[in-house]
Amino acid sequence: MQILGLWVLALSLPSLGFVQRLFEVVMPIIFPRLPFPELMAIGGMAGYLLAVFGIVFYLHRKQALFYQTVQTKHALLGFILSLSGLLLLFMWLYPLATAGSFGGGSDRDEALNIAVTELLNGHYPYYAKTYVAGLPHQLGLDGNPISPLPGELLFALPFVAGFGNGAYQTFFWLGAWFMLLGDYLQDWRKALWVWLSCLIFAPVCLNEIISGGDLLANSLWVIIFSYGVLRSRSRLQIIFAILLGIGLASRPHFLLLLPLLFAGLWQQRGKHQAIRLSLWISFSFLAISLPFYLYDPQGFSPLHVYNKLARFNDLLPWASVLIPALTGLCALWLCYLPRNTDISSLFLRMAIVQSLPIVGAVALHSWQQGRVNFMEFGWYGLSAGLFAVLGLSKQITATFDCAPNPLKGLNIN
């Protein structure tokens, strides 16, 4: 029951901001006379948590029947069909979502496309500002500085160049995520169960896909490359280390994972290999980030993300320094706990580290506004939720290891 409760929290907590936004922003647009939207949002969030727990608890007891009914080939087909359905849903709803037809819109996808286009044209990408046509522009929601670090621009470049939109990268990383689940769980049916759980019970994932947001893709590639570094060997491990360094250069909070990664590598591979791989990670991070920063330190706009916590310095002195520092200390403390060689334990600890800044930001924002508010910062809990999902996935399906049709060999060597 404890594992099941953690599983529910990993799936549902990152979506509280989405649920609150649905009740406070979207529904009043559809139903202008709807009374007490803030009170309804609190009820909606509580109802959502209870509904997820009830449904997940019921379905968990039916897993054996699912594995007996679904064969390996059906699981692979189910993944292909569901991913194709998501792509069709994206092509239908994305133009509406990005124009702000519901929910006010977002400029994160435009920021990425604009920055990569500037880079392809030989311009410094961080001088540009976002521009979103339609309702977001009318509401003044564009004109923001570019936030993604250079690593994300590099990963999005093929999709902007080939498809004209970096939002398509999410579908590539979703496919890689399913492959990782298959390798880790050694059963495509278990991978499909976890995959469908994320899509059904974590609506923030679906929202990220439809709106073209980058948080889902960022989180997935850091998880995938971290897993690759920890599980692979020889030259492939170095390749994953280089890719992880580039992946970390997408959002600053991912750097807080480095102590745990180092500790895990030390316990798995020994001190010298851990130092060697950490140097590769650091080198690739600096190689992709430092040139853009040194070109114009004052114009390097991703640094503005630190203002997200600085706004709380009046409430909590030095909040912008204190929260990351305490999170870093927590990461160092977690390194000294045993079982860092256990992938499940390690990824659960990474989830804790990723969640602490979000918990602090949500708490301070709620205090500042005098009410519970997940809408601005709750979304960023998606990273922590996905780390926790991977960490818990083997335990949540462990009861059914004797089910037939196991996955045969996907080990990364």
HUWOFEN-V455199 format. One record per helix or strand of 2 or more residues. SS is the DSSP state (H for helix, E for strand). FROM is the first residue (numbers start at 0). LEN is the number of residues. If there is no record, write none. Layout:
# HUWOFEN-V455199
ss=[SS SS]
from=[FROM FROM]
len=[LEN LEN]
This chain:
# HUWOFEN-V455199
ss=[H H H H H H H H H H H H H H H H H H H H H]
from=[1 36 62 71 107 124 134 149 165 187 202 214 233 251 270 296 300 318 342 377 397]
len=[29 24 7 27 13 3 4 14 20 14 9 17 15 18 25 3 10 17 27 19 3]
